[in-house]
Amino acid sequence: MSESELREEVVKAIKTVYDPEIPVDVYELGLIYDLKIFPVNNVFVSMTLTSPSCPSAGTLPGEVEQKIREVEGVNDVSLELTFDPPYTTEMMSEEAKLELGFM
């Protein structure tokens, strides 16, 4: 599997994770800041939460990491949780904005 194909599969896996309070997946919400594939199929993800006091702070990052680990071909996953820059609704995709009535 090529790097671009693996990236596509990782994004598909991330899109199966939803913020329990919002009916939109974390990718479309804009919670994934960075996604890199390194040699030997090691995946790095930088993500945030809608708020530092988000009730799902203890589970959402772990769920994203687990979904990525389940992708065939992924060797290892490193996930970094950050709040810099702070999350805003401007980070949402157009699809998410439409779903939530922001457009």
PyMOL commands that set and color helices and strands:
alter all, ss='L'
color gray80, all
select helices_A, chain A and resi 3-14+26-29+39-41+60-69+89-91+94-100
alter helices_A, ss='H'
color red, helices_A
select strands_A, chain A and resi 32-38+42-47+76-81
alter strands_A, ss='S'
color yellow, strands_A
deselect
rebuild
show_as cartoon
